[in-house]
Amino acid sequence: MKLLLDTHVWLWALLEEKKLGAKGRRLLEAADNEVWLSPISVWEAALLVERGRIRIKGTFDAWLDRALAALPIQEAPLTNQVAVLSRVVRVEHEDPADRFLAATAEVFGLTLLTADERLLAGRGFKHLSCR
């Protein structure tokens, strides 16, 4: 399965593994699964660090290098098609980051791994609960 990590799932896997849950850990550790990350999640993580909502050691750039090395992750491209679909995808709220993630999942045939009930209620893209 090709999994696109929601930002919180990626951060939990790196910083708070207990929040991820057993199902999420199994999915991330399964050798036959591909793990993908959107640049939107990197942007969201940078905002969380800037706002003091998560703490990291060192600069964000250095932390990101370590984070990307810790999990075998493929980068999901942010394309014009993703941008257009982000306005059409059926998500129950207007959070632009979530809309971009849902659109990325749809455009690239990925399954969005999330704990966000609003995304799990969405339509027009594949999603799976990490719990």
KOLPA-69539 format. One record per residue (C-alpha): x, y, z; residue in three letters. Coordinates in steps of 0.001 Angstrom, whole numbers, padded with zeros to 6 digits, always signed. Example, Ala and Ser with C-alpha at 12.3 -4.5 7.8 and 13.67 -1.06 7.14 Angstrom:
+012300-004500+007800ALA;+013670-001060+007140SER;
***
This chain:
+000000+000000+000000MET;+001171+003534-000740LYS;+000601+005641+002382LEU;+000613+009425+002468LEU;+001203+010513+006046LEU;-000959+013217+007518ASP;+001281+015734+009264THR;+000335+014611+012762HIS;+000963+010948+011889VAL;+004457+011812+010640TRP;+005203+013869+013754LEU;+003821+011199+016073TRP;+006003+008565+014397ALA;+009027+010764+015059LEU;+008236+012449+018382LEU;+005339+010730+020184GLU;+005106+007143+019009GLU;+002559+006207+021695LYS;+000010+008530+020064LYS;+000465+006714+016771LEU;-000977+003463+018125GLY;-000229-000140+017264ALA;-002080-000087+013925LYS;-000208+003001+012745GLY;+003146+001527+013760ARG;+002355-001745+011955ARG;+001421+000115+008784LEU;+004593+002221+008858LEU;+006823-000772+009587GLU;+005302-003127+006979ALA;+007994-003813+004393ALA;+005494-003904+001523ASP;+004110-000407+002259ASN;+005529+002734+000671GLU;+005519+005811+002890VAL;+005039+009227+001281TRP;+005187+012753+002693LEU;+003916+015986+001194SER;+005952+019198+001341PRO;+002795+020618+002943ILE;+003538+018496+006024SER;+007066+019880+006194VAL;+005592+023386+005988TRP;+003075+022574+008748GLU;+005853+021164+010959ALA;+007910+024324+010447ALA;+004911+026421+011530LEU;+004432+024273+014640LEU;+008080+024754+015585VAL;+007892+028525+014967GLU;+004793+028761+017164ARG;+006359+026669+019938GLY;+003778+023878+019632ARG;+006509+021299+019114ILE;+010077+021440+020352ARG;+013056+020184+018432ILE;+016805+020179+018953LYS;+018795+022538+016750GLY;+017619+024293+013628THR;+014573+023180+011696PHE;+016743+022321+008660ASP;+018961+020028+010724ALA;+015956+018442+012437TRP;+014274+017874+009073LEU;+017379+016128+007715ASP;+017372+013799+010749ARG;+013601+013265+010517ALA;+013731+012329+006839LEU;+016621+009941+007497ALA;+014731+008262+010371ALA;+011875+007015+008175LEU;+012186+005780+004596PRO;+009937+008394+002973ILE;+009256+009401-000601GLN;+008392+013008-001363GLU;+004956+013526-002889ALA;+005160+016277-005508PRO;+003149+019443-005093LEU;+001780+019978-008602THR;-000680+022215-010408ASN;-003086+019251-010569GLN;-002893+018888-006775VAL;-003532+022618-006331ALA;-006622+022547-008557VAL;-008022+019381-006980LEU;-007493+020836-003475SER;-010423+023149-004174ARG;-012684+020325-005406VAL;-011925+017451-003028VAL;-014699+016716-000519ARG;-013375+017608+002906VAL;-015690+018886+005635GLU;-013585+021949+006428HIS;-011523+024595+004706GLU;-008100+023828+006219ASP;-005865+024349+003168PRO;-003201+021910+004375ALA;-005740+019109+004755ASP;-007209+019899+001361ARG;-003742+019692-000223PHE;-003072+016356+001500LEU;-006398+014909+000359ALA;-005792+016124-003193ALA;-002260+014697-003174THR;-003623+011309-002119ALA;-006122+011356-004967GLU;-003760+012581-007701VAL;-001009+010072-006917PHE;-003153+007097-005904GLY;-002027+007209-002275LEU;-003955+006359+000887THR;-003950+009193+003432LEU;-003049+007779+006854LEU;-004653+009990+009489THR;-006398+010149+012842ALA;-008362+013261+011809ASP;-012068+012384+011842GLU;-012858+015206+009429ARG;-010485+013734+006842LEU;-011733+010210+007516LEU;-015230+011477+006670ALA;-013999+012966+003392GLY;-014851+011618-000042ARG;-013063+011440-003349GLY;-009724+010184-001976PHE;-008519+007076-000180LYS;-007952+007351+003550HIS;-007260+005037+006455LEU;-007292+005540+010193SER;-003951+005077+011906CYS;-005768+003815+015001ARG;
***
